[in-house]
Amino acid sequence: MRCYKVDYKIIGHDIQIVEIALDPDEAVNAEAGTMTYLEQDICFETKFGDG
């Protein structure tokens, strides 16, 4: 498994979010309930359990 540099930016002061820039065919795993928004052109798939 290769490790790539993750392009991210922390936004906000009191309540922070992490903005992650993904290249084509890249993916990110997140904890349940942590997604606040996504852009219109991004599709996502959800999996329950240990994925």
Protein Blocks (a to p, Z undefined) as FASTA:
>chain_A
ZZdddddddedjklccddddddehiacdddehiafbdcfklccdddehjZZ
